Amino acid sequence: MKPPRSRVAHPFLNPWMPRRAPAPGRKSLLVLFFRKELSFVFLLLLAIPALAQAGEATTGLGTRLTPSDLAGVFAIPPDGAGLPAGRGSVAQGQVVYASQCAACHGGALQGSKAIGAPALIGGRGTLTTKPLKTVESYWPYATTLFDYVKRAMPMGAPGSLTNDQVYAVSAYILARAGIVPEQAVMDAETLPRVAMPNRRGFVSQQ
Amino acid sequence: MPAQEIENEAACNCKEGMFPQRRRFLFGAGTAAATAAATAAALAGTLAPARATPDVPADPTRVPGRATGQDGGYGARSPFETARRILGPVPNSETTWTFTPLADQIGNLTASGLHYERHHAGIPSIDPQRHTLMVHGLVKEAKRFSMADIKRLPRVSKRHFIECSGNSGGAYQNLPLKTVQVSHGLLSTSEWTGVPFAVLAREVGIAKNAAWVLAEGADAAVMTRSIPMEKMMRDAILAYGQNGEAIRPEQGYPLRLVLPGFEGNTHIKWLRRLQVSEKPFMTREETSKYTDLMADGIARQFVFTMEAKSVITFPSGEMKLPGPGFYEISGLAWSGRGRVRAVQVSLDGGATWHEAGLNEAPQPMCTVRFTLPWRWDGTPVRLQSRCIDETGYVQPTHAELVRARGVNFYYHYNAIYPWTIAADGSVTHEAA
């Protein structure tokens, strides 16, 4: 018995659909040939827009950032790119330190095991024995000090210091570490030029 | 070093679980009085006062069970199950860590509520409606993506371990890490779901000279790490799913970076910003921390990959085997360089090794559970496992590791970690 022809399927819509149902027990080679040819062409046609999409086109998701969106963010690399305006002296830093830092890091910048605040200075020459890693003995870049203090300190009110205060307290810590002189002033020009004692102490694995 | 009490005896799950001996004084030797008390308790045969037993009928087939829906629509584990994370020995609760109870972990995945934690300024509370990810720097078009945008992008789901590079770090100096929770519990495995960075990269267009990406979190530490672009493009995932649901707040809700095989600190949680650059930024965490100090005073930097490692979780430290007989040795093995190829177990202190069974086909940068059937004859024995990954790397011994790295390396400790079983069945770690 001849199967009824589908009203929906059509060779042009569905190339796997034979144009004419083959008689039972006898497959038309011609039909098969056309089917293969058609499916190949059909797949190519399908692939063209997909390939085009895989090229330069994007989904269009996300919104374009404006300069004001990025006004509040920062990350300061060793060359000082992105350091803000402002400046601070060692003397000014001493005042900031006393009110913002000393409670945890101690009056002598020695840190506190009881609170969990690390020592900020000392430890030079200990790296091959019993290491005391501090800004003085270990940190390779002064820019990191500015970045970290501005980003995450003081612990109870991170991000609350002004740029002048961060420059000043950086100057104070570096002076107490014996890295910069007492009359030093830190700003976007001077901070990246500070020569840290352990600058050559690292080898990158990348 | 003063002993740190993890939890009080009443909260100890000594009644069930895998034969725990006692769960106190994990970080130190303990005071003489405490040791005497523990000994007395052990002698008395009662390891801990009985914990309040959940209300159960004599025969649960004779009374209807509790009504459906009383859990508020989100199920909880059985009240008999008490495995929990424990706090690291740090005074400041905002900048501490918790250990996954690996001895209690069943299978290969870590329950989300037991995933280890490491926080640098507490766990932030973030509204996903307001949270966005900014991608900028060396890109053609800097963009901001809402969580809704991110969830519309093509996603992947992959199982990966995350291990803190400080995991087992105390072992360099033979500090007393008595249980596997404390010695290896800064390791957890989850199925992570999210958008590959490579997909997002196409949305913004990466400049040709781009080589690094700074990832920044939205916590109070505003955590930052510089990641090589090659890694970001290869397999980095911006993940919002963990084990079939949204990432837990402790794990970075609503979005975290997952870098398969890289040290845990680089998997920035609460991810809010990616800045594409030519060079690394030399942030605090990649200079003053997470750098590996060698014996000559020089530190290795950007050591990202967690090497092949394994540990036996049963039997393990502070457990007590009830007597000779059959046990299945079981543990976890993993490698940040790819798949685990094989795990070997030694029952004689490392003289001979037996091939352990792997419970499933190992996935890249994912743990795999291994097992070995074993009949204990009741004599003292030293058990240890070693992992061999698909690069052919063989997990080293403690002596080999210290010879190569010194004792001040601290991070990336991956040596073999043996357990000694005494004639009375008690299990301890004896420093090599």
Chai-1 contact restraints between the chains, C-beta under 6 A:
chainA,res_idxA,chainB,res_idxB,connection_type,confidence,min_distance_angstrom,max_distance_angstrom,comment,restraint_id
A,T58,B,E203,contact,1.0,0.0,6.0,A-B,restraint_1
A,L61,B,D149,contact,1.0,0.0,6.0,A-B,restraint_2
A,L61,B,R152,contact,1.0,0.0,6.0,A-B,restraint_3
A,G62,B,K143,contact,1.0,0.0,6.0,A-B,restraint_4
A,G62,B,F145,contact,1.0,0.0,6.0,A-B,restraint_5
A,G62,B,D149,contact,1.0,0.0,6.0,A-B,restraint_6
A,G62,B,E203,contact,1.0,0.0,6.0,A-B,restraint_7
A,T63,B,R144,contact,1.0,0.0,6.0,A-B,restraint_8
A,L65,B,H136,contact,1.0,0.0,6.0,A-B,restraint_9
A,L65,B,A142,contact,1.0,0.0,6.0,A-B,restraint_10
A,L65,B,R144,contact,1.0,0.0,6.0,A-B,restraint_11
A,A75,B,L214,contact,1.0,0.0,6.0,A-B,restraint_12
A,A75,B,T224,contact,1.0,0.0,6.0,A-B,restraint_13
A,A75,B,F281,contact,1.0,0.0,6.0,A-B,restraint_14
A,P77,B,F281,contact,1.0,0.0,6.0,A-B,restraint_15
A,P78,B,M282,contact,1.0,0.0,6.0,A-B,restraint_16
A,A114,B,P91,contact,1.0,0.0,6.0,A-B,restraint_17
A,G116,B,V90,contact,1.0,0.0,6.0,A-B,restraint_18
A,G116,B,P91,contact,1.0,0.0,6.0,A-B,restraint_19
A,G116,B,N92,contact,1.0,0.0,6.0,A-B,restraint_20
A,L127,B,G297,contact,1.0,0.0,6.0,A-B,restraint_21
A,T128,B,G297,contact,1.0,0.0,6.0,A-B,restraint_22
A,P131,B,L293,contact,1.0,0.0,6.0,A-B,restraint_23
A,P131,B,N408,contact,1.0,0.0,6.0,A-B,restraint_24
A,Y138,B,S288,contact,1.0,0.0,6.0,A-B,restraint_25
A,W139,B,S288,contact,1.0,0.0,6.0,A-B,restraint_26
A,P140,B,T287,contact,1.0,0.0,6.0,A-B,restraint_27
A,Y141,B,M282,contact,1.0,0.0,6.0,A-B,restraint_28
A,T144,B,M282,contact,1.0,0.0,6.0,A-B,restraint_29
A,T144,B,R284,contact,1.0,0.0,6.0,A-B,restraint_30
A,T144,B,T287,contact,1.0,0.0,6.0,A-B,restraint_31
A,Y148,B,R284,contact,1.0,0.0,6.0,A-B,restraint_32
A,R151,B,V222,contact,1.0,0.0,6.0,A-B,restraint_33
A,A152,B,A221,contact,1.0,0.0,6.0,A-B,restraint_34
A,A152,B,V222,contact,1.0,0.0,6.0,A-B,restraint_35
A,P158,B,A220,contact,1.0,0.0,6.0,A-B,restraint_36
A,G201,B,I298,contact,1.0,0.0,6.0,A-B,restraint_37
A,G201,B,A299,contact,1.0,0.0,6.0,A-B,restraint_38
A,F202,B,A299,contact,1.0,0.0,6.0,A-B,restraint_39
A,F202,B,Q301,contact,1.0,0.0,6.0,A-B,restraint_40
A,V203,B,I298,contact,1.0,0.0,6.0,A-B,restraint_41
A,V203,B,R300,contact,1.0,0.0,6.0,A-B,restraint_42
A,S204,B,Q301,contact,1.0,0.0,6.0,A-B,restraint_43
A,S204,B,F302,contact,1.0,0.0,6.0,A-B,restraint_44
A,Q205,B,R300,contact,1.0,0.0,6.0,A-B,restraint_45
A,Q205,B,F302,contact,1.0,0.0,6.0,A-B,restraint_46
A,Q205,B,V303,contact,1.0,0.0,6.0,A-B,restraint_47
A,Q206,B,P228,contact,1.0,0.0,6.0,A-B,restraint_48
A,Q206,B,F302,contact,1.0,0.0,6.0,A-B,restraint_49
